[in-house]
Amino acid sequence: MDWVTDEWYELTFNQLLSYMASAGIIFGGVVPYIPQYKQIKESESADGFSTYVCLALLLANILRILFWFGRHFETPLLLQSIIMNLAMILMIELCVRVNHKNQLIPSKNRFFIAKLN
């Protein structure tokens, strides 16, 4: 009966390892954006952050989701695309809000004086 316990332990360990790998795939792409989001929110400045990167990632993940409807692939990759799209939408929303707020501050506005001759 000892072999049943060993087999169950091995099966459980393999399943646990598989779930951990899937979680790493699903959330691994979003993790680097968490400190970036916090930094932009705390400093209230989106300087140095490119919204074009967000656009490119949004398009790539939307295409991946659309491709899934034609030919199914692994579910963790589909979930990664969905979560990545949500993260990119949050990042763009934060950048737009911060940039809009900074434009409303009078000291940040730029005034151009026309040279009259």
C-alpha positions as a Markdown table, in Angstrom:
| # | Residue | x | y | z |
|---|---|---|---|---|
| 1 | Met | 0.0 | 0.0 | 0.0 |
| 2 | Asp | 3.0 | 2.3 | 0.3 |
| 3 | Trp | 3.2 | 2.7 | -3.5 |
| 4 | Val | -0.3 | 4.3 | -3.5 |
| 5 | Thr | 0.8 | 7.1 | -1.2 |
| 6 | Asp | 3.9 | 7.8 | -3.2 |
| 7 | Glu | 2.0 | 7.9 | -6.5 |
| 8 | Trp | -0.6 | 10.3 | -4.9 |
| 9 | Tyr | 2.2 | 12.5 | -3.6 |
| 10 | Glu | 3.9 | 12.6 | -7.0 |
| 11 | Leu | 0.6 | 13.3 | -8.8 |
| 12 | Thr | -0.2 | 16.2 | -6.4 |
| 13 | Phe | 3.3 | 17.6 | -6.7 |
| 14 | Asn | 3.1 | 17.6 | -10.5 |
| 15 | Gln | -0.3 | 19.2 | -10.4 |
| 16 | Leu | 0.9 | 21.9 | -8.0 |
| 17 | Leu | 3.9 | 22.5 | -10.2 |
| 18 | Ser | 1.7 | 22.8 | -13.2 |
| 19 | Tyr | -0.6 | 25.2 | -11.5 |
| 20 | Met | 2.3 | 27.3 | -10.4 |
| 21 | Ala | 3.7 | 27.4 | -13.9 |
| 22 | Ser | 0.3 | 28.4 | -15.3 |
| 23 | Ala | 0.0 | 31.2 | -12.7 |
| 24 | Gly | 3.5 | 32.4 | -13.7 |
| 25 | Ile | 2.5 | 32.5 | -17.3 |
| 26 | Ile | -0.8 | 34.3 | -16.6 |
| 27 | Phe | 0.5 | 37.0 | -14.2 |
| 28 | Gly | 4.2 | 37.2 | -15.3 |
| 29 | Gly | 3.6 | 39.8 | -17.9 |
| 30 | Val | 1.7 | 42.1 | -15.6 |
| 31 | Val | 4.1 | 42.0 | -12.6 |
| 32 | Pro | 6.6 | 44.5 | -14.1 |
| 33 | Tyr | 3.9 | 47.1 | -14.5 |
| 34 | Ile | 2.8 | 47.1 | -10.9 |
| 35 | Pro | 5.8 | 49.2 | -9.6 |
| 36 | Gln | 5.5 | 51.4 | -12.7 |
| 37 | Tyr | 1.8 | 52.1 | -11.9 |
| 38 | Lys | 2.6 | 52.9 | -8.3 |
| 39 | Gln | 5.5 | 55.2 | -9.3 |
| 40 | Ile | 3.3 | 57.2 | -11.8 |
| 41 | Lys | 0.5 | 57.4 | -9.3 |
| 42 | Glu | 2.7 | 58.6 | -6.4 |
| 43 | Ser | 4.8 | 61.1 | -8.5 |
| 44 | Glu | 1.9 | 62.2 | -10.6 |
| 45 | Ser | 4.1 | 62.3 | -13.6 |
| 46 | Ala | 4.1 | 59.9 | -16.6 |
| 47 | Asp | 7.3 | 61.3 | -17.9 |
| 48 | Gly | 9.4 | 58.5 | -19.4 |
| 49 | Phe | 6.5 | 56.1 | -19.8 |
| 50 | Ser | 5.5 | 55.4 | -23.4 |
| 51 | Thr | 1.9 | 54.9 | -24.1 |
| 52 | Tyr | 2.9 | 53.6 | -27.5 |
| 53 | Val | 4.2 | 50.5 | -25.8 |
| 54 | Cys | 0.8 | 50.1 | -24.2 |
| 55 | Leu | -0.8 | 50.5 | -27.6 |
| 56 | Ala | 1.5 | 47.8 | -29.1 |
| 57 | Leu | 0.8 | 45.4 | -26.3 |
| 58 | Leu | -2.9 | 46.0 | -26.5 |
| 59 | Leu | -3.0 | 45.3 | -30.2 |
| 60 | Ala | -0.8 | 42.2 | -29.8 |
| 61 | Asn | -3.0 | 40.8 | -27.1 |
| 62 | Ile | -6.2 | 41.6 | -28.9 |
| 63 | Leu | -4.9 | 39.7 | -31.9 |
| 64 | Arg | -4.0 | 36.8 | -29.7 |
| 65 | Ile | -7.5 | 36.7 | -28.3 |
| 66 | Leu | -9.0 | 36.9 | -31.8 |
| 67 | Phe | -6.7 | 34.1 | -33.0 |
| 68 | Trp | -7.9 | 31.9 | -30.1 |
| 69 | Phe | -11.4 | 32.0 | -31.6 |
| 70 | Gly | -10.0 | 30.5 | -34.8 |
| 71 | Arg | -7.7 | 28.0 | -33.3 |
| 72 | His | -7.8 | 27.2 | -29.6 |
| 73 | Phe | -4.5 | 27.2 | -27.7 |
| 74 | Glu | -3.6 | 26.8 | -24.1 |
| 75 | Thr | -6.0 | 28.5 | -21.6 |
| 76 | Pro | -3.2 | 30.2 | -19.6 |
| 77 | Leu | -2.1 | 32.1 | -22.7 |
| 78 | Leu | -5.6 | 33.3 | -23.3 |
| 79 | Leu | -6.0 | 34.4 | -19.7 |
| 80 | Gln | -2.6 | 36.2 | -19.9 |
| 81 | Ser | -3.9 | 38.2 | -22.9 |
| 82 | Ile | -7.1 | 39.2 | -21.1 |
| 83 | Ile | -5.2 | 40.2 | -17.9 |
| 84 | Met | -2.6 | 42.0 | -19.9 |
| 85 | Asn | -5.3 | 44.0 | -21.8 |
| 86 | Leu | -6.8 | 45.0 | -18.5 |
| 87 | Ala | -3.4 | 46.1 | -17.1 |
| 88 | Met | -2.6 | 48.1 | -20.3 |
| 89 | Ile | -6.0 | 49.9 | -20.1 |
| 90 | Leu | -5.4 | 50.8 | -16.5 |
| 91 | Met | -1.9 | 52.1 | -17.3 |
| 92 | Ile | -3.2 | 54.2 | -20.2 |
| 93 | Glu | -6.1 | 55.5 | -18.0 |
| 94 | Leu | -3.6 | 56.5 | -15.3 |
| 95 | Cys | -1.3 | 58.2 | -17.8 |
| 96 | Val | -4.1 | 60.2 | -19.4 |
| 97 | Arg | -5.5 | 61.2 | -16.0 |
| 98 | Val | -2.0 | 62.3 | -14.8 |
| 99 | Asn | -1.2 | 64.1 | -18.0 |
| 100 | His | -4.5 | 65.9 | -18.0 |
| 101 | Lys | -4.1 | 66.9 | -14.4 |
| 102 | Asn | -0.6 | 68.3 | -15.1 |
| 103 | Gln | -1.9 | 70.3 | -18.0 |
| 104 | Leu | -4.4 | 72.1 | -15.8 |
| 105 | Ile | -1.7 | 73.4 | -13.5 |
| 106 | Pro | -0.9 | 77.0 | -14.5 |
| 107 | Ser | 2.8 | 76.7 | -13.8 |
| 108 | Lys | 3.2 | 73.8 | -16.2 |
| 109 | Asn | 1.6 | 75.7 | -19.1 |
| 110 | Arg | 3.9 | 77.1 | -21.7 |
| 111 | Phe | 3.2 | 80.5 | -23.0 |
| 112 | Phe | 4.6 | 81.7 | -26.4 |
| 113 | Ile | 5.2 | 85.4 | -26.9 |
| 114 | Ala | 5.0 | 86.5 | -30.5 |
| 115 | Lys | 7.8 | 88.9 | -31.5 |
| 116 | Leu | 6.3 | 92.0 | -33.1 |
| 117 | Asn | 8.4 | 94.0 | -35.4 |
